[in-house]
Amino acid sequence: MALLRVLQEREFERVGGQHPIRVDVRVVAATNRDLGEAVASGTFRQDLFYRLNVFPLQVPPLRERQEDIR
């Protein structure tokens, strides 16, 4: 998986390229799925979940944050 390689090894290769490119990136990902449950059921990769779940933020749905709607 290309994203996992970039997160773990901090490098990627361009399509058709022959030399790895070093990167220093941060990834912000959002979903409405319970990824812990998806890992348990086998529908989401555990190693990718481990890399993405470094600093989890729980944000209530907008319907519970009426003050955020102008």
Legacy VTK file of the C-alpha trace (Angstrom):
# vtk DataFile Version 3.0
C-alpha trace
ASCII
DATASET POLYDATA
POINTS 70 float
0.000 0.000 0.000
1.541 3.283 -1.126
0.177 5.474 1.686
1.460 3.112 4.347
4.907 3.080 2.730
5.041 6.882 2.743
3.975 6.999 6.402
6.439 4.317 7.516
9.474 4.880 5.342
8.935 8.571 4.503
9.638 8.036 0.839
7.864 7.238 -2.422
8.659 6.812 -6.097
6.947 8.675 -8.897
5.125 6.616 -11.479
7.799 5.623 -13.952
10.503 6.998 -11.662
13.568 5.111 -10.601
14.720 7.040 -7.537
12.906 7.315 -4.207
11.885 10.800 -3.075
12.228 11.560 0.643
9.322 13.423 2.267
8.388 14.781 5.678
4.593 14.918 5.792
1.744 14.960 8.267
-1.584 13.389 7.373
-4.978 14.481 8.634
-7.674 11.901 7.920
-11.376 11.956 8.737
-14.077 9.337 8.541
-17.538 8.633 9.854
-16.695 4.933 10.323
-15.484 3.321 13.519
-12.059 2.209 12.291
-11.335 0.212 15.451
-14.428 -1.856 14.714
-13.433 -2.131 11.050
-10.013 -3.473 12.066
-11.671 -6.006 14.373
-13.961 -7.198 11.563
-11.066 -7.388 9.097
-12.311 -4.706 6.686
-9.529 -2.206 7.478
-5.803 -2.858 7.734
-4.477 -2.907 11.280
-1.049 -1.549 10.335
-2.576 1.439 8.525
-4.933 2.079 11.447
-1.926 2.086 13.801
-0.193 4.751 11.681
-3.305 6.927 11.312
-4.436 6.687 14.933
-1.476 8.554 16.460
-3.461 11.549 17.711
-7.191 10.786 17.455
-9.739 13.603 17.706
-13.368 12.919 18.469
-15.666 15.617 17.087
-19.409 15.354 17.690
-21.642 15.506 14.627
-22.754 18.941 13.474
-26.338 18.183 14.537
-25.032 18.173 18.123
-23.115 21.438 17.632
-25.871 23.839 16.581
-23.805 26.819 17.740
-21.316 26.102 14.915
-24.013 26.793 12.301
-24.458 30.443 11.403
LINES 1 71
70 0 1 2 3 4 5 6 7 8 9 10 11 12 13 14 15 16 17 18 19 20 21 22 23 24 25 26 27 28 29 30 31 32 33 34 35 36 37 38 39 40 41 42 43 44 45 46 47 48 49 50 51 52 53 54 55 56 57 58 59 60 61 62 63 64 65 66 67 68 69
